[in-house]
Amino acid sequence: MVKRVAILTAGGFAPCLSSAVGALIELYDAADPDIELIAYRHGYHGLLTGDHVVIGPDERAGASLLHRFGGSPIGNSRVKLTNDADCRARGLIGEDETALAVAAGRLRSDGVDVLHTIGGDDTNTAAADLAAFLREQGSELTVVGLPKTIDNDIVPIRQSLGAFTAAQEASRFAQNVLAEHGSNPRMLIVHEVMGRASGWLTAAAARDYMAWHAVQQWLPGIGLDPRRWALHAIYVPELGLDIDAEAERLRAVMDEVGCVNVFLAEGAGVADIVANLEASGETVERDPFGHVKIDTVNPGRWIARELAERIGAEKRMVQKSGYFCRSAPAGETDLALIREMAELAVQCGLDRVPGVIGHDEDRDDELRAIEFERIAGHKPFDVTQAWFTELLADMGQA
């Protein structure tokens, strides 16, 4: 019998966290109002330190308010439960402790029967490690994850929560930023879209932007020219980037149109940039998961610098939409997906079925609790999809 349920959100923000928390509260309250609900603050950080809040009658009654907001009401952090050295350095565990043992002990002492983790591949693989550790100890606690990532890159899940909204918000961001093409002759604008290893968000945002572009009315005679508002290049990690060939192509665009607009996935070209930096003796910072800290590499600035001189840009601008996108409230498509997944997550919690909720690409997109051991990150964006190849062809990009 389920008596107490805990919720945590972890990793980077995505436009689904607040709503997912709200949906879980609403659905558990409807299923059994006697089930106690708590939330660990700042994800695994709060689990390790025992920092949690009780979700009381007022919070249950007002849970629908959470659908209106972005961010996470209970906070996030990046803590890896199998990186004891990092957890120890941050004061989250003692010298002779392991993070998994501390987390398991906390769940036991808090009387948690079901733990819902809302996060990306790192969050849910950490949940898998925790679940395996608990099983070894004979614990009956059930862990049920919900997939969150703006990159839509969790294997084998068809669509992660928050990604649709993030793409729409990146498009909306660009609809303002690309107006800057007229702020100077021969202007280069690079819109850097958040995404470490997957180009999905950049491609989806570009698709959304060009769909907006297609329904606008233009007045070329006075300079309101659709060519100047269009995208001229999309760079994603899954496609190689020949900077010299692209510069030659975009030089012709600049000469004809007077500006160049680029959508760049922040992970595109990072491997080459890091190799150059390390070859020159520089140390590239990495996070507790071993990922390169992309903000210290700054691929947008590097791409803009490399292109600007080659295409004869008089001015270059790099604008990043990441935090604007990832902290937005969930849009209609995501709200529907959140509800669908949360309903199954709660049922799995009540039935004590562990796993990460998602449409399983290996099982004909069946919505189910996917086994933790099958969850992985960095699912590459499929650049062979017709809509993407057509988008590139429309811009003249090979």
C-alpha positions as semicolon CSV with decimal commas, in nm:
position;residue;x (nm);y (nm);z (nm)
1;M;0,000;0,000;0,000
2;V;0,130;0,346;-0,094
3;K;0,128;0,584;0,202
4;R;0,386;0,848;0,109
5;V;0,500;0,975;-0,230
6;A;0,800;1,204;-0,295
7;I;0,865;1,422;-0,600
8;L;1,185;1,584;-0,720
9;T;1,293;1,778;-1,029
10;A;1,656;1,780;-1,139
11;G;1,900;1,885;-1,411
12;G;1,845;2,193;-1,624
13;F;1,505;2,355;-1,651
14;A;1,256;2,270;-1,927
15;P;0,906;2,408;-1,994
16;C;0,730;2,123;-1,818
17;L;0,864;2,094;-1,465
18;S;0,616;2,316;-1,286
19;S;0,323;2,165;-1,474
20;A;0,445;1,807;-1,419
21;V;0,468;1,868;-1,045
22;G;0,118;2,015;-1,053
23;A;-0,019;1,721;-1,251
24;L;0,127;1,464;-1,011
25;I;-0,022;1,647;-0,712
26;E;-0,364;1,673;-0,878
27;L;-0,372;1,310;-0,986
28;Y;-0,255;1,164;-0,655
29;D;-0,503;1,381;-0,468
30;A;-0,782;1,259;-0,695
31;A;-0,673;0,894;-0,664
32;D;-0,633;0,891;-0,286
33;P;-0,633;1,211;-0,078
34;D;-0,492;1,016;0,218
35;I;-0,159;0,958;0,042
36;E;0,101;1,193;0,187
37;L;0,297;1,399;-0,064
38;I;0,638;1,559;-0,014
39;A;0,885;1,725;-0,249
40;Y;1,263;1,733;-0,217
41;R;1,394;2,081;-0,284
42;H;1,659;2,120;-0,554
43;G;1,647;1,760;-0,669
44;Y;1,906;1,514;-0,546
45;H;2,069;1,797;-0,349
46;G;1,762;1,808;-0,126
47;L;1,739;1,431;-0,110
48;L;2,095;1,411;0,022
49;T;2,054;1,696;0,270
50;G;1,700;1,610;0,381
51;D;1,557;1,937;0,254
52;H;1,194;1,871;0,169
53;V;0,854;2,036;0,189
54;V;0,522;1,877;0,276
55;I;0,253;1,928;0,012
56;G;-0,042;2,021;0,231
57;P;-0,410;2,095;0,175
58;D;-0,351;2,444;0,032
59;E;-0,094;2,316;-0,217
60;R;-0,320;2,030;-0,321
61;A;-0,614;2,264;-0,372
62;G;-0,406;2,513;-0,571
63;A;-0,194;2,270;-0,772
64;S;-0,355;2,382;-1,100
65;L;-0,175;2,717;-1,063
66;L;0,153;2,541;-1,137
67;H;0,046;2,486;-1,499
68;R;0,071;2,862;-1,558
69;F;0,438;2,894;-1,468
70;G;0,778;2,791;-1,598
71;G;1,079;2,690;-1,392
72;S;1,032;2,450;-1,103
73;P;0,856;2,545;-0,779
74;I;1,068;2,294;-0,588
75;G;1,399;2,382;-0,752
76;N;1,665;2,191;-0,943
77;S;2,036;2,115;-0,920
78;R;2,296;1,906;-1,098
79;V;2,405;1,634;-0,856
80;K;2,534;1,294;-0,970
81;L;2,465;1,026;-0,711
82;T;2,754;0,809;-0,832
83;N;3,008;1,092;-0,815
84;D;3,095;1,070;-0,447
85;A;3,400;1,296;-0,481
86;D;3,188;1,582;-0,614
87;C;2,913;1,526;-0,356
88;R;3,177;1,521;-0,081
89;A;3,344;1,839;-0,209
90;R;3,006;2,014;-0,205
91;G;2,937;1,908;0,152
92;L;2,643;1,686;0,059
93;I;2,789;1,368;0,215
94;G;3,048;1,289;0,478
95;E;3,401;1,161;0,426
96;D;3,308;0,798;0,484
97;E;2,970;0,807;0,310
98;T;2,850;0,730;-0,042
99;A;2,580;0,938;-0,204
100;L;2,369;0,635;-0,297
101;A;2,372;0,509;0,062
102;V;2,284;0,853;0,199
103;A;2,001;0,895;-0,053
104;A;1,863;0,548;0,023
105;G;1,882;0,611;0,395
106;R;1,701;0,940;0,358
107;L;1,417;0,780;0,163
108;R;1,384;0,511;0,428
109;S;1,385;0,757;0,719
110;D;1,131;0,977;0,539
111;G;0,903;0,678;0,488
112;V;0,883;0,720;0,110
113;D;0,709;0,441;-0,081
114;V;0,721;0,597;-0,430
115;L;0,974;0,848;-0,565
116;H;0,893;1,043;-0,882
117;T;1,198;1,189;-1,057
118;I;1,134;1,450;-1,327
119;G;1,442;1,508;-1,539
120;G;1,654;1,418;-1,836
121;D;1,882;1,125;-1,903
122;D;2,124;1,219;-1,624
123;T;1,841;1,249;-1,372
124;N;1,681;0,922;-1,473
125;T;2,003;0,724;-1,505
126;A;2,082;0,850;-1,154
127;A;1,736;0,724;-1,055
128;A;1,826;0,390;-1,214
129;D;2,143;0,374;-1,004
130;L;1,940;0,455;-0,694
131;A;1,672;0,199;-0,779
132;A;1,936;-0,072;-0,831
133;F;2,101;0,015;-0,500
134;L;1,767;-0,002;-0,321
135;R;1,688;-0,341;-0,476
136;E;2,020;-0,476;-0,353
137;Q;1,920;-0,368;-0,004
138;G;1,584;-0,535;-0,032
139;S;1,392;-0,207;-0,032
140;E;1,038;-0,202;-0,167
141;L;1,056;0,165;-0,270
142;T;0,942;0,225;-0,630
143;V;1,104;0,488;-0,854
144;V;0,898;0,625;-1,145
145;G;1,056;0,885;-1,373
146;L;0,914;1,144;-1,612
147;P;1,133;1,244;-1,911
148;K;1,231;1,610;-1,926
149;T;1,472;1,766;-2,172
150;I;1,452;2,048;-2,425
151;D;1,687;1,849;-2,650
152;N;1,442;1,560;-2,698
153;D;1,740;1,327;-2,675
154;I;1,642;1,051;-2,432
155;V;1,675;0,694;-2,562
156;P;1,431;0,526;-2,636
157;I;1,165;0,792;-2,572
158;R;0,994;0,944;-2,875
159;Q;0,917;1,284;-2,723
160;S;1,042;1,427;-2,397
161;L;0,841;1,677;-2,196
162;G;0,914;2,045;-2,258
163;A;1,086;2,012;-2,596
164;F;0,789;2,123;-2,808
165;T;0,746;2,439;-2,602
166;A;1,118;2,514;-2,602
167;A;1,122;2,503;-2,983
168;Q;0,824;2,738;-3,003
169;E;0,986;2,980;-2,758
170;A;1,316;2,974;-2,950
171;S;1,123;3,065;-3,264
172;R;0,946;3,348;-3,083
173;F;1,281;3,474;-2,953
174;A;1,418;3,476;-3,308
175;Q;1,119;3,664;-3,445
176;N;1,242;3,963;-3,243
177;V;1,617;3,909;-3,261
178;L;1,633;3,867;-3,638
179;A;1,472;4,208;-3,679
180;E;1,822;4,332;-3,590
181;H;1,933;4,243;-3,943
182;G;1,856;4,603;-4,036
183;S;2,055;4,763;-3,754
184;N;2,371;4,771;-3,966
185;P;2,474;4,708;-4,328
186;R;2,608;4,357;-4,392
187;M;2,484;4,216;-4,062
188;L;2,558;3,861;-3,939
189;I;2,324;3,728;-3,670
190;V;2,390;3,395;-3,498
191;H;2,103;3,263;-3,289
192;E;2,265;3,012;-3,054
193;V;2,011;2,752;-2,941
194;M;2,069;2,551;-2,623
195;G;2,152;2,184;-2,679
196;R;2,474;2,000;-2,599
197;A;2,464;1,694;-2,822
198;S;2,134;1,691;-3,008
199;G;2,031;1,924;-3,287
200;W;1,659;1,850;-3,244
201;L;1,574;2,176;-3,067
202;T;1,761;2,390;-3,319
203;A;1,599;2,213;-3,612
204;A;1,251;2,221;-3,457
205;A;1,290;2,589;-3,370
206;A;1,400;2,662;-3,727
207;R;1,099;2,474;-3,862
208;D;0,867;2,672;-3,635
209;Y;1,033;3,000;-3,732
210;M;1,006;2,937;-4,104
211;A;0,641;2,834;-4,061
212;W;0,585;3,176;-3,901
213;H;0,783;3,338;-4,183
214;A;0,566;3,166;-4,445
215;V;0,242;3,330;-4,328
216;Q;0,369;3,688;-4,295
217;Q;0,292;3,967;-4,540
218;W;0,591;4,156;-4,680
219;L;0,664;4,493;-4,841
220;P;0,997;4,454;-5,024
221;G;0,986;4,798;-5,187
222;I;1,050;4,969;-4,854
223;G;1,284;4,699;-4,725
224;L;1,043;4,461;-4,555
225;D;1,199;4,180;-4,754
226;P;1,126;3,813;-4,675
227;R;1,480;3,720;-4,780
228;R;1,622;3,934;-4,500
229;W;1,394;3,774;-4,242
230;A;1,460;3,418;-4,363
231;L;1,709;3,171;-4,221
232;H;2,020;3,120;-4,430
233;A;2,193;2,840;-4,235
234;I;2,119;2,578;-3,969
235;Y;2,410;2,408;-3,794
236;V;2,353;2,101;-3,576
237;P;2,600;1,857;-3,415
238;E;2,483;1,570;-3,633
239;L;2,602;1,739;-3,953
240;G;2,962;1,820;-4,027
241;L;3,046;2,186;-4,073
242;D;3,278;2,287;-4,356
243;I;3,332;2,646;-4,249
244;D;3,510;2,743;-4,572
245;A;3,238;2,602;-4,799
246;E;2,966;2,762;-4,589
247;A;3,146;3,095;-4,593
248;E;3,160;3,086;-4,972
249;R;2,787;3,012;-4,992
250;L;2,692;3,271;-4,733
251;R;2,915;3,537;-4,890
252;A;2,687;3,521;-5,193
253;V;2,382;3,555;-4,966
254;M;2,534;3,854;-4,790
255;D;2,617;4,022;-5,124
256;E;2,265;3,969;-5,254
257;V;2,048;4,019;-4,944
258;G;2,263;4,236;-4,718
259;C;2,249;4,012;-4,412
260;V;2,295;3,652;-4,298
261;N;2,085;3,478;-4,029
262;V;2,209;3,155;-3,870
263;F;2,049;2,909;-3,626
264;L;2,329;2,730;-3,438
265;A;2,295;2,441;-3,193
266;E;2,538;2,525;-2,914
267;G;2,688;2,177;-2,944
268;A;2,768;2,214;-3,314
269;G;3,141;2,232;-3,370
270;V;3,223;2,194;-3,000
271;A;3,450;1,893;-3,051
272;D;3,666;2,090;-3,295
273;I;3,671;2,396;-3,069
274;V;3,768;2,191;-2,763
275;A;4,041;2,013;-2,958
276;N;4,185;2,349;-3,065
277;L;4,172;2,487;-2,710
278;E;4,333;2,181;-2,553
279;A;4,597;2,166;-2,826
280;S;4,692;2,521;-2,732
281;G;4,732;2,418;-2,368
282;E;4,406;2,554;-2,233
283;T;4,202;2,358;-1,977
284;V;3,838;2,309;-2,075
285;E;3,603;2,302;-1,776
286;R;3,364;2,008;-1,730
287;D;3,064;1,955;-1,502
288;P;3,021;1,668;-1,248
289;F;2,885;1,447;-1,527
290;G;3,197;1,500;-1,737
291;H;3,022;1,722;-1,992
292;V;3,211;2,019;-2,135
293;K;3,080;2,345;-1,987
294;I;2,967;2,490;-2,315
295;D;2,937;2,845;-2,183
296;T;3,315;2,845;-2,129
297;V;3,373;2,729;-2,488
298;N;3,125;2,974;-2,642
299;P;3,064;2,812;-2,983
300;G;2,838;3,095;-3,099
301;R;3,116;3,349;-3,064
302;W;3,362;3,115;-3,237
303;I;3,130;3,047;-3,535
304;A;3,042;3,416;-3,567
305;R;3,408;3,518;-3,564
306;E;3,506;3,255;-3,819
307;L;3,220;3,344;-4,055
308;A;3,223;3,721;-4,019
309;E;3,559;3,787;-4,179
310;R;3,503;3,537;-4,458
311;I;3,163;3,676;-4,564
312;G;3,253;4,040;-4,521
313;A;3,018;4,116;-4,233
314;E;3,048;4,471;-4,102
315;K;2,889;4,372;-3,774
316;R;2,819;4,041;-3,605
317;M;2,578;3,957;-3,325
318;V;2,535;3,640;-3,118
319;Q;2,214;3,597;-2,922
320;K;2,135;3,298;-2,698
321;S;1,776;3,191;-2,640
322;G;1,848;2,905;-2,399
323;Y;1,730;3,046;-2,067
324;F;1,440;3,227;-2,233
325;C;1,320;2,895;-2,375
326;R;1,385;2,652;-2,096
327;S;1,213;2,855;-1,823
328;A;0,889;2,915;-2,016
329;P;0,556;2,770;-1,900
330;A;0,442;2,462;-2,089
331;G;0,248;2,523;-2,411
332;E;-0,069;2,342;-2,515
333;T;0,104;2,046;-2,681
334;D;0,327;1,987;-2,381
335;L;0,041;2,030;-2,136
336;A;-0,145;1,747;-2,309
337;L;0,168;1,530;-2,312
338;I;0,239;1,605;-1,946
339;R;-0,112;1,503;-1,848
340;E;-0,095;1,180;-2,048
341;M;0,240;1,080;-1,900
342;A;0,155;1,190;-1,546
343;E;-0,161;0,979;-1,548
344;L;0,042;0,668;-1,627
345;A;0,315;0,771;-1,380
346;V;0,064;0,789;-1,096
347;Q;-0,091;0,457;-1,194
348;C;0,254;0,301;-1,203
349;G;0,328;0,451;-0,863
350;L;0,010;0,306;-0,715
351;D;0,076;-0,033;-0,879
352;R;0,446;-0,020;-0,779
353;V;0,572;-0,050;-1,137
354;P;0,915;0,117;-1,178
355;G;1,057;0,282;-1,489
356;V;1,059;0,602;-1,692
357;I;0,730;0,695;-1,854
358;G;0,747;0,752;-2,228
359;H;0,641;0,645;-2,575
360;D;0,880;0,356;-2,636
361;E;1,031;0,386;-2,984
362;D;1,140;0,023;-2,974
363;R;0,783;-0,093;-2,906
364;D;0,582;0,095;-3,169
365;D;0,566;0,412;-2,957
366;E;0,367;0,240;-2,682
367;L;0,327;0,463;-2,374
368;R;0,470;0,258;-2,090
369;A;0,709;0,248;-1,796
370;I;1,039;0,192;-1,977
371;E;1,297;-0,010;-1,792
372;F;1,563;0,209;-1,631
373;E;1,850;0,008;-1,778
374;R;1,730;0,101;-2,129
375;I;1,739;0,476;-2,061
376;A;2,030;0,665;-2,214
377;G;2,109;1,017;-2,323
378;H;2,232;1,196;-2,632
379;K;1,993;1,039;-2,881
380;P;2,108;1,198;-3,207
381;F;1,869;1,405;-3,412
382;D;1,776;1,224;-3,734
383;V;1,895;1,465;-4,003
384;T;1,750;1,246;-4,280
385;Q;1,390;1,334;-4,193
386;A;1,211;1,483;-4,492
387;W;1,101;1,803;-4,319
388;F;1,459;1,882;-4,218
389;T;1,619;1,802;-4,553
390;E;1,353;2,016;-4,723
391;L;1,431;2,300;-4,482
392;L;1,800;2,283;-4,570
393;A;1,725;2,260;-4,940
394;D;1,505;2,571;-4,926
395;M;1,806;2,765;-4,792
396;G;2,046;2,618;-5,043
397;Q;2,239;2,444;-4,769
398;A;2,379;2,103;-4,868
